[in-house]
Every structure is written in structure tokens, then in C-alpha cells.
Amino acid sequence: MPNDIISANAEHLNQWFDERFAIRMEGWRKNQTPMLALLVSRGTLDGAYPPFIIAATAKALGWDVTMFCTFYGLGLLKKRLNLKISALGNPAMPMKMPFGPTWLREIEWNMPNLVMAAVPGFENLATKLMRETLRQKGVAPIEELRAMCLEMEVNLMACQMTVDLFGWKKEDFIPEISEWAGAATFLGVARDADVCLFM
């Protein structure tokens, strides 16, 4: 058989294989459940909303979701939540008042760090104002969002190193934590995830 015929047959066979392989891979991708891995390191009131909202949304879309909570983010898995907000050092957080006349509600209050640091109780005031704003806008409290994630079976991993570092007890945490693990375990999850986010 001449070389040009062998070459044409090989080219035709390669093209056929590439087309079949692409069709098979597309079918496999459509049938694969997407995976989301969240690394959660913040334990403030404003820092708690993004991971729980994204986790619940991904689960509602049929994704597998794992939240690895470490450092201050581990506080989101405690039985008793006492989340606060700190405006200090957060220049992206001008607040609007959740009460008063319309003209007062429209002002964005850009407070200098010096005022926030010097006024006693400013953190408690900022937390109260944020909670009231969330309530008025119909945003679910963190406790409800967390309960929703638990009901939807979001996989919750707690950082064992953080527990040891901060001297916390496992009894302080919700029983639904699926695994007490370290960075190596989370890296295995992150490696296999379609989307990995740091929050």
C-alpha cells in the first residue's frame, strides 16, 4: 500500500477518533456533578454571609459543596454564634442608617478610622445597624443560612490545627461537622473541585 494512502487513512482515523472523543467528553461533562470548595477564614458578620450564600446557591443548583473553615472562619461552626462587624480598617463600608427620615437614610456615613477607634461601643453600634439593615431588607440571619446549608447537606470541614491553636473544644461546635482535618485534606478536595474560592 502506498505511503500516501496509509497517511490519508491514518489522518482519517485520527479525525474520527478526535470527533468521537470530543462527543464522549461532552457527554461525560454534562453528567458530572460540579464541585465547589470554599476556604472560609473570616468570622465577622459581614464575612459570614458570602460563604453561606454561595454554598446554599451552589447546592440549589445541584453542586457538591465543601466548606473548609479555618482560623476565625471556624467560629461560624460554633453552636453559639456571636458575630459582630468591625468598621475599623474597612474603608469599603460606608453605612446608611436603617431608620429616620428619607434624607437621613440616603447619606453614606464615611467615618474616619480615628473616630471608630476612639468611640467606645462603636463596634456594637455598627453591628446593631447592620443587623437592622439586613432585617429590613429581608436578608435571612446567618443562623438561618447555616441551617439551610446543613439541611442541603453542605460538607463542613473544620480545621483541627485552628482548634488546637485557639484552645477550643469540639463540644463548642455543631455536631454536623463532617470532618476535623488539616490543610492536606482540604487540598485534596480543592484539587478535585471545579471551582475553589477563598473567603
Buried (B, 14 or more C-beta within 10 A) or exposed (E): EEEEEEEEEEEEEEEEEEEEEEEEEEEEEEEEEBBBBBBBBBBBBBBBBBBBBBBBEBBEEEBBBBBBBBBBBBBBBBEEBEBBBBBBEBEEBEBEBBEEEEEEEEEEEEBEEEEBEEEEEBBEBBBBBBBEBBEEEEBBBBEEBBBBBEEEEBBBBBBBBBBEEEEBEEEEBBEBBEBBBBBEBBEEBBEEBEBBBEB
